[in-house]
Amino acid sequence: MKYSHRIITIFLLVGFLLACIPVLYALYQARRQAISERYLELEEVSQGLDRRLRNTSDMLDEMHAAVSAGDVAPCSPAGLQQLQRIAARTQISIAALYVENDRVLCSSSDPLMKQLVLNTAAVSPHNGIRLYNHVRLPGVRERSYSVMEKDGYALLFYPEGLIAPFVQPDLSLGLFSPRSGQYGAHSGVMLEHWISAPTSRSAPSRFMDTEAGFLVVRHVMQPSNTGVIVATPLSSIDPRMAVFSSWFIPAGLVVGLCVMLGALWLTRHQLSPRNRLLHALHKNQFFLLYQPIVDLRDGACVGAEALLRWQLEDGTVLSPDSFIPIAEESGVIQQVTAQVLMLVERDMCGFLQRTPHFSLAVNLAASDLKSERTPEMLAAMVQRIGAGCGQFVVEATERGLLEETSALGVLSTIRKLGIQIAIDDFGTGYSSLSYLATYPFDILKVDRSFTSTACTQAVTSQVAVHILELARTLGMQGLAEGIETAEQANFFRCRGVLYGQGYLFGKPMPAAELFELVRDNDRPAPPAAQVHRGKATSEATSATAN
């Protein structure tokens, strides 16, 4: 069935996509974890630089306190010794200086330091520290220095020396001034737009420069008001991602496999034949067609066989032989039979009340023949339509009688309701004459396979005649089905068969068309001898729809 195939395909596709989600999520988590770990490492380097600069700032305070405590003039011999002792204690400074009015008055080292050219200083608003960047000695252009000064006392240091202990092959390091927007020292790739990136003054900021392919940690250190940037290429997370993937991917595969198996189970469960039948019952996808049964003497329509059909969502119409066996095997047949009776009542109630002589039948499946609920459902239908409104017949197939040894009690109860019993497909299975003597049949139908050979020279051409003679001997009415030619109709009429059914008289049709056919061929009701004038197929049998 094309529609069910599409549904199955959609379910499996959705299941596959759902199964991929845990794997993709595992990859996402592995990458996220690797990036998070790498950011932590960058922040550790950033904090190391922060501590290194803070030590320099703290040294300025110690220098000022030591000189003040000794009441020593800044550039006196004692003051110079004090500067030398301070310079010797620091790890990053080149010299200790005394600065006044942006000029170096004396230093702890070579007098050449007095020639240092100090530019305009950047002042920290928190503790009065002044920072001079790009400080140069006259005539020495290849190197620039930085000077950190407070209350006249200063330390001269080489900026690249601050970051040297933290340099690694996959790290880019930089010190910058937020005020000037320039790098004072850097190692590796440093991009200008990283300086202007938004950041919190209380904590490092993280951001990913996807265009350049870098993870970046940036913050401004207090109280020095110096910015620190630590960056690494995105490719540096690959080894970490591989490690995390070895944890997350197997878990994702397990989860994905479980989802896929769940989708397969759901597909099989939801689209199982039984559930599809239940869905069809719930959505009212079953409907009835009616094939006329005529009086062979004058061609008047005196009954009909109701044939069950199942219309799928895509418009495909299925005949009973494709789903009734499934309904029996899955235990849904009684629900199907109940809906057939409901459809008969809906379609035919008014018509049967106006046409009490019209005959209508319902086929019973093998499972219906052993259920005590079957007579109850039939009695309820007759009661709702109205006693005396129409003449009802139910059919039992020969296969059903073979499979259900308990059918006699059910059929006897049905017959007591005033409903006639017909045997269908007689002679096509493992027939036994004992069936005809055992079961309370009123009607015996000649199967279409015998009707088609009745007017030929085939070996089975006389089978129909013998079946009719047998029915007449046992007091049963005969009905020839599958009549397609006038020759066949005449053959059975000449042999005393009153009723026939087949494409010659009409194909299965909606109830409205049947009503028009009956109205066009209306005639007085026949004598009291009740002949099988139709049968409504509960399509709970392997429906013989012409």
Buried (B, 14 or more C-beta within 10 A) or exposed (E): BEEBEEBBEEBBEEBEEBBBEBBEBBBEBBBBBBBEBBBEBBBEBBBBBBEBBBEBBEBBBEBBEBBEEEEBEBBEEEBBEBBBEBBEEBEBBBBBBBBEEBEBBBBBBEEEBEBBBBEEBBBBEEBEBBBBBBBBBEEEEEEBBBBBBBBBBBBBBBBBBBBEEBEEEEBBBBBBBBEBEEBBBBBBBBBEEBBEBEBEEEEBBBBEBEEBEBBBBBBBBBBBBBBBBBBBBBEBBEEBBEBBBEEBBEBBBEBBEEBBEEBBEEBEEEBEBBBBBBEBBEEEBBBBBBBBBBBBEEEBBBBBBBBBBBBBBEEEEBBBEEBBBBBBEBEBBBBBBBBBBBBBBEBBBEBBEEBEBBBBBBBBBBBBBBBEEBBEBBBEBBEEBEEEBBBBBBBBBBBBBBBBEEBBEBBEBBBEBEBBBBBBBBBBBEBEEEBBEEBEBBBBBBBBBBBBBBBEEEEEBEBBBEBBEBBBEEEBBBBBBBBBBEEBBEBBBEBEBBBBBBEBBBEBBEBEBBBEBBEEBEEEEBEEEBBBBBBBBBBBBBBBBB
